[in-house]
């Protein structure tokens, strides 16, 4: 088996609010293999973004309470701030959801794309700019040399996300974390950006963590997927297995709730009943049990562990771990 | 395009200059009563002398006639002579202006240089003891009247120190009348009034930088900057400050007219021979020409200050274009 590039073990990140302690990430473990694209899905507030930010140690004002992030033989939760800076933007790059607000409005795009190499490689302005321009060209910015002199507001949304990706890739990092990279873009642009991420993954061999709430994006992009709910991983496995045969009722309901084009138009939508739980005051036992249509008596009492269910998948569910198939309406 | 923009702004400002000077004249004219500037200088004046004086000064005619005559002179570069001492208004202004620029220029410079770092510290250590202390001091800075603070400083640093035989600071004037006028002497005179004036600027601007910085530091592009692996210092001082300073330009730009008039209270308290004190004294004496001349220049400076602030905005914020 290949050695994982990045290994997250039992990561716990909390936020202190006036209502209480929010366990945004509550014991998350997974690994990222070299060159793969790993999807993390879940609804808003399930902790997927905080997981990514915690890997980069950018979770402030949240606090990492425990766990390890093993990368190249060191635990990123323990290295000094200075060593962490050497990892950020150089070994692990991150791109964000909203390209409109993620670029600094007062600096030229080319300058911002060139900045990582100036910081990390100590390149002079000219050399860094040359490489920034060629990187902008590779991510599909037309007449990159002149567009590099533009300010972010002169770019369209899609072009800004391309510029963000170029900025992440100039240092040829080993890991790219893309936090909802297409959520703020319209559909045709989304497809272009996903295409670009796929190309980048192939050409540069960059392992990618793709965070999204869009199951369609995961299906098209990721070999493996992690499903998160209320700060925990509830299911993990190869994308095609998870989608074909979900082993956690939450995943099952998510997939059921997607409207299908080949269905009768008058068929009502099938949302997941109830609301996501408050992270301050989680339900006892399995956090999903109040919304779960398969729950048994044990679910409200004991927290299920993430265990192997079936050939390739992991699931944190008492029902499927006991061998029950998820079926029905 | 920029030249056109500036030209249009100047044309629009003509209306402002006319309005401000006209209102100033009406206010003086409506409150003057039968007083004629200069009559109290010579108690021996007879009624017919006063009538002649009034006619000489043009005060026997309606104010709008006086105004038109004055504007006519201004258009030809003639601001007239003072109604009190007969020397030209221009020579008064040129005489006083350097003193005012010295005082307010120093205060604004100190204000900017101290407000920026204090504001940044307040933002970075929000809620700390240092931040709370600065909040309290700043509120005092807006709230304490400048004349009161000036008098207290005089009491401490001029009167009390001298009484105890300690080195003390002069309380009045821009330089010593006897054996004075060298650079050390001028700086000694500058310390107290510049402190009072800059205290106000520091209070206002540091609060402003603090909130502007807090807002900027919560922006997505700051997170991006951190994710690129740069030092905190680079994040704050390059990516943050560059954005946080943009709104300060307006505030400082609006204080530029203060270069002429803003220090009025401070100038009066410290007997500083500047433009503000000149206007204040001459307004009490109904010296129309001098007051009108100072008003004219102060108005031009307000307009220029606004314009400069707007143009600097375009330099610092690439999103702004003039049309």
Interface residues (C-beta under 8 A of the other chain):
Chain A: X56 X58 X85 X86 X87 X88 X89 X90 X93 X94 X96 X98 X101 X102 X103 X104 X105 X106 X107 X115 X116 X119 X120 X151 X153 X164 X167
Chain B: X219 X220 X221 X223 X224 X225 X226 X227 X228 X229 X230 X231 X234 X239 X242 X243 X246 X316 X317 X318 X319
